[in-house]
Amino acid sequence: MIKRIGILTSGGDSPGMNAAIRAVTRVGINSGLEVFGIYNGYKGMVEGYIEPLTKESVSDIVNRGGTILGSARLPEFKDEDVRKKAVKQLQKRGIEAVVVIGGDGSYRGALELTHMGINCIGLPGTIDNDITCTDYTIGFQTALETIVDAVDKLKDTSNSHHRCSIVEVMGNRCGDLALWSGIATGAEIIVTSETGFDEQEILDRLRDLDLIRKKKHAIIVISEKITDVHQLAKKISLNTGFSGRATVLGHIQRGGSPCPFDRMLASQMGEKAVDLLMQGIGGQCVSIRENVVQAFPIEKALCMPAESRKPLTNLFERLG
């Protein structure tokens, strides 16, 4: 039986991370464990920024966005000598296992620590929904609702000024935020790395919407890092009947109070993580598939090909 576990958040923050921290801490303590917070991700682990957590220290955080433990990126964690420093810091405090909340980069660190004798369980904390082994990641639903709210408001003003609003959202390696929000808001065009980007096709489509279908406005939802949306807006103004306007939502998508779904998902996953560690299991990540919370080997999760978004893409096309 293990006696002490740590918990950290790594990479980009996502709404619901605090709910996961709370669940791991309270389930752990109620199971007879001592729980330690590792601040600022793997960087804090290497530097020894580690403090005990209590039920009181995680009180009233379930509804807070961000992460009370802080987050930082540490590319040097790929170096075995750096990881040895981290393991030494954990061993000095008697910490035998760690829950790691983050994306695929965080999972790689968790897997390496498991190989070095520190059992780790990964929780999928990322708004992009780009962890293939789980249907949903912690924070995706909240980010989606933030985007939908913003696009709905842009649609009102676009309709008043015969505009085409181009809305850039996060998730360049995974188009779920763009695809889901585009369908939910009735966007005329959705562009992701999976759909591909054809500028001429977009301009032709907008001319058809303006001249043939007499649309008063148009919405384009596009994943980040595909094209310069401000330049695209200028070309739309010059080559179609719409006035192009670009809006980059940026980090506003990461913030805000997590929605009930993300709070519940994080709590369920946090409980599962503690149960796995108490069974002496490491090198696994927690996922939810077909509404069942389950464990999945990190090694396999990192090698899984991205699941096809074809069903949702087909739905969008049939709704057009």
C-alpha positions as CSV (number, residue, x, y, z in Angstrom):
1,M,0.0,0.0,0.0
2,I,1.2,3.4,-0.9
3,K,1.1,6.2,1.7
4,R,1.9,9.4,-0.2
5,I,0.9,10.7,-3.6
6,G,1.5,13.9,-5.5
7,I,-0.5,15.8,-8.0
8,L,0.5,18.3,-10.7
9,T,-0.9,20.2,-13.6
10,S,1.2,20.7,-16.7
11,G,1.0,22.4,-20.1
12,G,-1.8,24.7,-21.0
13,D,-4.4,25.2,-18.3
14,S,-8.0,24.1,-18.8
15,P,-11.3,24.7,-16.9
16,G,-11.9,21.7,-14.6
17,M,-8.3,21.2,-13.5
18,N,-9.1,22.5,-10.1
19,A,-12.1,20.1,-9.8
20,A,-9.7,17.3,-10.6
21,I,-7.2,18.5,-8.0
22,R,-10.0,18.6,-5.4
23,A,-11.2,15.1,-6.3
24,V,-7.7,13.6,-6.1
25,T,-7.0,15.3,-2.8
26,R,-10.2,14.5,-1.1
27,V,-10.6,10.9,-2.4
28,G,-6.9,10.3,-1.5
29,I,-7.2,11.7,2.0
30,N,-10.5,9.8,2.6
31,S,-8.6,6.6,1.5
32,G,-5.9,7.1,4.1
33,L,-3.3,8.7,1.8
34,E,-1.3,11.9,2.3
35,V,-1.5,14.1,-0.8
36,F,1.1,16.7,-1.9
37,G,0.6,19.5,-4.4
38,I,3.5,19.9,-6.9
39,Y,3.4,23.5,-8.0
40,N,4.3,24.7,-11.6
41,G,4.2,21.3,-13.2
42,Y,7.4,19.3,-13.8
43,K,9.5,22.4,-13.2
44,G,8.2,22.6,-9.7
45,M,8.9,18.9,-9.3
46,V,12.5,19.3,-10.3
47,E,12.9,22.4,-8.1
48,G,11.1,20.8,-5.1
49,Y,8.2,23.2,-4.9
50,I,6.0,20.6,-3.2
51,E,3.6,21.2,-0.3
52,P,1.0,19.1,1.5
53,L,-2.6,19.5,0.5
54,T,-5.6,19.2,2.9
55,K,-9.3,19.0,2.4
56,E,-9.4,22.7,3.5
57,S,-6.8,23.8,0.9
58,V,-8.9,22.5,-1.9
59,S,-12.2,23.8,-0.6
60,D,-14.2,26.1,-2.8
61,I,-12.1,25.5,-5.9
62,V,-14.4,23.2,-7.9
63,N,-16.0,26.2,-9.7
64,R,-12.7,28.0,-10.4
65,G,-11.0,28.1,-13.7
66,G,-7.3,27.7,-14.2
67,T,-5.2,25.7,-11.7
68,I,-4.3,26.5,-8.1
69,L,-1.1,24.5,-8.6
70,G,0.1,26.6,-11.5
71,S,1.5,25.2,-14.7
72,A,4.8,25.6,-16.6
73,R,6.4,23.9,-19.6
74,L,9.8,22.2,-19.1
75,P,11.2,20.8,-22.4
76,E,14.3,19.8,-20.5
77,F,12.3,17.1,-18.7
78,K,13.1,14.9,-21.7
79,D,16.6,14.7,-20.3
80,E,17.1,11.7,-18.0
81,D,19.4,13.7,-15.7
82,V,16.6,16.3,-15.2
83,R,14.1,13.5,-14.4
84,K,16.5,12.0,-11.9
85,K,16.5,15.3,-10.0
86,A,12.7,15.2,-10.0
87,V,12.6,11.6,-8.7
88,K,15.1,12.6,-6.0
89,Q,12.8,15.4,-4.8
90,L,9.8,13.0,-4.7
91,Q,11.8,10.3,-2.8
92,K,13.0,12.9,-0.3
93,R,9.4,13.5,0.7
94,G,8.3,9.9,0.5
95,I,6.0,10.5,-2.5
96,E,5.5,7.1,-4.2
97,A,3.1,8.0,-7.0
98,V,1.8,11.0,-8.9
99,V,-1.3,12.1,-10.7
100,V,-0.4,14.2,-13.8
101,I,-3.1,16.4,-15.3
102,G,-2.4,17.7,-18.9
103,G,-2.0,16.9,-22.5
104,D,0.1,14.4,-24.5
105,G,3.4,16.1,-23.5
106,S,2.5,15.7,-19.9
107,Y,1.6,12.1,-20.5
108,R,5.1,11.4,-21.9
109,G,6.6,12.8,-18.7
110,A,4.3,10.6,-16.7
111,L,5.3,7.5,-18.6
112,E,9.0,8.2,-18.2
113,L,8.6,8.7,-14.4
114,T,6.7,5.4,-14.2
115,H,9.6,3.7,-16.0
116,M,11.8,5.2,-13.2
117,G,9.8,3.7,-10.4
118,I,7.3,6.5,-9.7
119,N,3.9,5.2,-10.7
120,C,2.0,7.9,-12.6
121,I,-1.6,8.2,-13.8
122,G,-2.5,10.8,-16.4
123,L,-5.7,12.8,-16.6
124,P,-6.6,14.5,-19.9
125,G,-6.6,18.2,-19.1
126,T,-6.7,20.1,-22.4
127,I,-9.4,22.2,-24.1
128,D,-8.5,20.9,-27.6
129,N,-10.0,17.4,-27.1
130,D,-6.9,16.0,-28.8
131,I,-6.3,12.9,-26.6
132,T,-7.6,10.2,-28.9
133,C,-8.2,7.5,-26.3
134,T,-10.9,9.6,-24.5
135,D,-14.2,10.9,-25.9
136,Y,-13.8,14.1,-23.9
137,T,-11.0,15.9,-22.2
138,I,-11.3,18.0,-19.1
139,G,-12.0,21.6,-20.3
140,F,-13.3,20.9,-23.8
141,Q,-17.0,21.4,-23.0
142,T,-16.4,24.7,-21.2
143,A,-14.2,26.1,-24.0
144,L,-16.8,25.0,-26.5
145,E,-19.5,26.9,-24.6
146,T,-17.3,30.0,-24.5
147,I,-16.8,29.9,-28.2
148,V,-20.5,29.3,-29.0
149,D,-21.4,32.3,-26.8
150,A,-18.9,34.5,-28.6
151,V,-20.0,33.4,-32.1
152,D,-23.7,33.9,-31.2
153,K,-22.9,37.5,-30.3
154,L,-20.9,38.1,-33.4
155,K,-23.7,36.7,-35.5
156,D,-26.0,39.5,-34.2
157,T,-23.7,42.3,-35.3
158,S,-22.7,40.6,-38.5
159,N,-26.4,40.4,-39.5
160,S,-26.8,44.1,-39.0
161,H,-23.8,45.1,-41.2
162,H,-23.8,42.5,-44.0
163,R,-20.6,41.1,-42.6
164,C,-18.7,37.8,-42.8
165,S,-17.1,37.1,-39.4
166,I,-14.1,34.9,-39.4
167,V,-13.6,33.4,-35.9
168,E,-10.3,31.8,-35.1
169,V,-10.4,29.2,-32.4
170,M,-7.8,27.0,-30.7
171,G,-7.0,23.4,-31.6
172,N,-4.8,23.4,-34.7
173,R,-3.9,19.7,-34.4
174,C,-7.5,18.8,-33.6
175,G,-10.4,20.5,-35.2
176,D,-13.1,19.5,-32.6
177,L,-13.5,23.0,-31.2
178,A,-14.0,24.5,-34.7
179,L,-16.2,21.6,-35.9
180,W,-18.4,21.4,-32.8
181,S,-18.8,25.2,-32.4
182,G,-19.4,25.7,-36.1
183,I,-22.3,23.2,-36.1
184,A,-23.7,24.5,-32.9
185,T,-23.8,28.1,-34.1
186,G,-24.9,27.4,-37.7
187,A,-21.7,28.6,-39.3
188,E,-21.7,28.7,-43.1
189,I,-18.0,27.5,-43.4
190,I,-15.8,25.5,-41.0
191,V,-12.1,25.1,-41.7
192,T,-9.8,22.7,-39.8
193,S,-6.6,20.8,-40.5
194,E,-8.8,17.8,-41.3
195,T,-11.1,19.7,-43.8
196,G,-8.1,21.5,-45.5
197,F,-8.0,25.2,-46.5
198,D,-8.9,26.4,-50.0
199,E,-9.1,30.1,-50.1
200,Q,-10.7,30.3,-53.6
201,E,-13.4,27.8,-52.6
202,I,-14.2,30.0,-49.6
203,L,-14.5,33.1,-51.7
204,D,-16.7,31.3,-54.3
205,R,-18.9,30.0,-51.5
206,L,-19.3,33.5,-50.0
207,R,-20.2,35.0,-53.4
208,D,-22.9,32.3,-53.8
209,L,-24.3,33.0,-50.3
210,D,-24.4,36.8,-51.1
211,L,-25.7,36.8,-54.7
212,I,-27.7,33.6,-55.0
213,R,-29.0,32.9,-51.5
214,K,-29.2,36.6,-50.4
215,K,-27.7,35.9,-47.0
216,K,-27.3,39.0,-44.8
217,H,-24.3,37.6,-43.0
218,A,-21.9,34.7,-42.9
219,I,-19.8,33.0,-40.2
220,I,-16.5,31.2,-40.8
221,V,-15.1,29.2,-37.9
222,I,-11.4,28.3,-38.4
223,S,-8.8,26.5,-36.4
224,E,-5.7,28.4,-35.4
225,K,-2.4,28.4,-37.4
226,I,-4.1,27.5,-40.7
227,T,-4.0,31.0,-42.3
228,D,-3.8,34.7,-41.4
229,V,-7.4,35.4,-40.6
230,H,-6.9,39.2,-40.9
231,Q,-5.6,38.8,-44.4
232,L,-8.5,36.5,-45.3
233,A,-10.9,39.1,-44.0
234,K,-9.4,41.7,-46.3
235,K,-9.7,39.4,-49.3
236,I,-13.3,38.7,-48.5
237,S,-14.0,42.4,-48.4
238,L,-12.3,42.9,-51.8
239,N,-13.7,39.9,-53.6
240,T,-17.2,39.3,-52.2
241,G,-20.3,41.4,-51.3
242,F,-19.5,40.8,-47.6
243,S,-17.5,43.0,-45.3
244,G,-14.9,40.7,-43.8
245,R,-14.0,41.0,-40.1
246,A,-11.7,38.7,-38.2
247,T,-11.9,37.8,-34.5
248,V,-9.2,35.8,-32.7
249,L,-10.7,34.5,-29.5
250,G,-7.3,33.5,-28.1
251,H,-6.8,32.6,-24.5
252,I,-10.3,33.7,-23.5
253,Q,-11.2,30.1,-24.5
254,R,-9.1,28.7,-21.6
255,G,-10.6,30.8,-18.9
256,G,-13.8,30.9,-17.0
257,S,-15.7,28.8,-14.5
258,P,-15.9,25.2,-15.7
259,C,-19.3,24.0,-16.8
260,P,-21.1,21.3,-14.8
261,F,-20.0,18.6,-17.3
262,D,-16.3,19.4,-16.8
263,R,-16.7,19.5,-13.1
264,M,-18.3,16.1,-13.0
265,L,-15.8,14.6,-15.6
266,A,-12.8,15.9,-13.6
267,S,-14.2,14.5,-10.3
268,Q,-14.9,11.1,-11.8
269,M,-11.5,10.9,-13.4
270,G,-9.8,12.1,-10.2
271,E,-11.4,9.3,-8.2
272,K,-10.4,6.7,-10.8
273,A,-6.8,8.0,-10.7
274,V,-6.5,7.5,-6.9
275,D,-8.1,4.0,-7.2
276,L,-5.5,3.0,-9.8
277,L,-2.6,4.2,-7.8
278,M,-3.8,2.4,-4.7
279,Q,-3.8,-0.8,-6.7
280,G,-0.1,-0.2,-7.6
281,I,-0.9,0.6,-11.2
282,G,1.1,3.2,-13.1
283,G,1.7,4.2,-16.7
284,Q,-2.0,4.5,-17.4
285,C,-4.3,7.4,-18.3
286,V,-7.9,7.9,-17.4
287,S,-10.4,8.2,-20.3
288,I,-14.2,8.2,-20.8
289,R,-15.5,6.1,-23.6
290,E,-19.2,5.6,-24.3
291,N,-19.9,7.2,-20.9
292,V,-17.6,4.7,-19.0
293,V,-14.6,6.0,-17.0
294,Q,-11.7,3.6,-17.6
295,A,-8.0,3.2,-17.6
296,F,-5.9,3.1,-20.8
297,P,-2.1,2.5,-21.2
298,I,-0.3,5.8,-21.8
299,E,2.0,4.2,-24.3
300,K,-0.9,3.1,-26.5
301,A,-2.7,6.4,-26.0
302,L,0.3,8.3,-27.4
303,C,0.5,6.1,-30.5
304,M,-3.2,6.1,-31.3
305,P,-4.1,7.7,-34.7
306,A,-6.5,10.6,-34.5
307,E,-10.0,9.4,-34.8
308,S,-11.9,10.5,-38.0
309,R,-14.2,13.5,-37.7
310,K,-15.9,12.4,-40.8
311,P,-19.4,11.7,-39.2
312,L,-19.5,15.3,-37.9
313,T,-18.1,16.7,-41.1
314,N,-20.8,14.9,-43.0
315,L,-23.4,16.3,-40.7
316,F,-22.2,19.8,-41.3
317,E,-22.3,19.3,-45.0
318,R,-25.9,17.9,-44.9
319,L,-27.0,20.8,-42.8
320,G,-25.7,23.3,-45.3
